[in-house]
Amino acid sequence: MSKNNKTLKLAFMGTPEFSVPTLQSLISFGHDIRAVYTQPPRPAGRGKKDKISPVHCLAELNGLTVKTPHSLKSDEEQQYFEELRLDAAIVVAYGLILPKTFLKAPRLGCINVHASILPRWRGAAPIQRAIMAGDSKTGITIMQMDEQLDTGPMFTRSEVEITEQTTGESLHKLLANLGADIINTTLNGIDTGVLEAIKQPLSGASYASKLARDDGRIDWNKSAQEIEKLVRALYPWPGAWTEIDGSRVKIFETQVISASKQISPPGETVDNNLTISCGQDYLRLLRLQKQGKKVMYTNEYLNGNPISKGTKLS
C-alpha cells in the first residue's frame, strides 16, 4: 500500500459473481469493512435448497459481518447503517434500491461500480445490451450514487474494446476485474479530493433492461449479424435459442455467411449443415445444445439429429 493511500471504513453492497473481485480488492487493500450487504439466500439447483450469494460466500470466508435484509426501508436497518460510521459504501450489482438515508449516511456517500461507460446503458444488463447493440467499446464507470437509476456524477471511467469474439461471459469477467483494479485508487482520489465528480452528459443515455429467458428467442427475420451478436451477448445465460423439429435448442456459437441474394425464406435451412437463412445473409450454427443434452458441435449434433435442407425453424 502506498504511503499516500489510507484505509477507510467501508460497507460493501453486492450479490453476484460480478461483485466478488471488487470485494476481494477492498479486502486485500486492508480497508475496514464493517458490513457486507447482499441478497438473502435463494433456492437453487435441483433440490431447490437455499444457496448463499457469491459475495456472501467470500465475506464469510474472510470473517466479515454479513447482512441479508429483504428491504432497507425499516427504521432498524437505517439506524444500523448510520451507526456503522462509514467513510463510504461501495455498491456493485447489489439488487436493492438504497433509500435516501443510506445514500447520505457515509461521509463520502455511496459509490457505485457500474459496467458501462455512462450514460450509455444505465440499468440491469449493460454488459449484454452493449454486445447486442454492436457497441465497439464499453467499460466501467465509478460514480456517486443519487436517488435515480445510474444517473449520479462520475469519478472514473475506464474503457475496453468489444471485439467480434467478445461474449457476455468474457466481457463479464473483464469488467469485473477492471472494476476491482481501479476501485482503490478511485477511493483514494475521492477521499483526498483529487477526484471531483463530473455530471453525466445529457445526451447518449440508454436503458439496459433486465434479461429474461425469452430475450434469447431468435427472430430469423433479423439479419445474420444481429443474431450472431445476440448469441454472443447471451452466452452463457440466458442463451439464444430456437426450435428445431419442435424441440428448444440453445445456440452457443455461429458464423455469418454473406449472401448476394436470399434463396430461402428466413428461418429455413439452406443446406444439410445447419446454415439458416436470415432476414439478411445466412447464419451457420457451430455449437448447440438440445434440451437435456450436452453442448455439441454441429457435426456431432447432426449425427444423431439429421436436419435436411428446407427444414423450417420456428
Protein Blocks (a to p, Z undefined) as FASTA:
>chain_A
ZZkbccdddddddfblmlmmmmmmmmmnopacfbdcddddddedjkopacddfklmmmmm
nopacdddfbfkbmklmmmmmmnopabdcdehkopacdfklmmmpmnlpaddddbddfeh
iajklmlmmmmnopabdcdddddddfbehkaccfbdcdddddfkbcfklmmmmmmmmmmm
mmmmmmmmmmnomaccddddfehpacdddddfklmpccfkbcfklmmmmmmmmpcbgbia
ddeehiacddfbdcddddfbdfbdehiafbfnopacdfeocdddfbdcdehiacddfklm
mmmmccdehiacZZ
